[in-house]
Amino acid sequence: MSLLAVLTLLMASCASTAKYTTPTYERPHKIAILPTINQTIDVKGAIVFRNICFEKLKDYKYSEILANDTVDSILNEKGITDGGQLKTIDNEELLDALKVDGILFIELLACEYKTLGISETRHVKADLKLYTHRGLVWDDEREVDHGKSAVSTLLNAFTDLSGTLRESARDLGKQLATKGVKGWLMDHELKPEMIEVIDTALGTLPR
């Protein structure tokens, strides 16, 4: 097998593909992003993840998107004020009430940011599902874990002390900058990981 053939095979195996699509899939013309079903203790993380998803999907130009505040207003009229309540209403009823032909469910499974000394946890995991009148047409679960252990940090420090100190200073600077941002609805300590999860997932949307 030639080198080109090997590289082509490797690229194909690494390419993102949709986890699930119906045989007669049609792209919805207008979709609504539902409130996040939050399985974590990070309330802000669930809000920010949904808002980032809205902006990314808008940039992706996949279809027309109903504004999140409009979605929330319509759902509030039906007594739904939290993503955890979405299972109490039928998907067809949601589609009809929102006057869209696609609804995107977001389930935030992990949103962990911890710093303890020189160790760090940066973990985001989410499952995204797209439903239309035909049922479930797309499902993609993604996870990003960019944490640093104390052991690995110490090893890096011994091999490259100045570089490690510079990295630590940058990390601290990012944390301080994030805490000072006023637009909290779009900012979070784990925003880079959220973007990575969303970008990777949206890359598998069927066309």
Secondary structure, DSSP 8 states (H G I E B T S, - for coil): --HHHHHHHHHHHHS---S---TT----SEEEE---EE-SS-HHHHHHHHHHHHHHHHHHT-SEEE-HHHHHHHHHHTT--SGGGGGGS-HHHHHHHHT-SEEEEEEEEEEEEEEETTEEEEEEEEEEEEEETTEEEEEEEEEEE--B-HHHHHHHHHH-HHHHHHHHHHHHHHHHHHHH-S-GGG--TTHHHHHHHHHHHHTT---
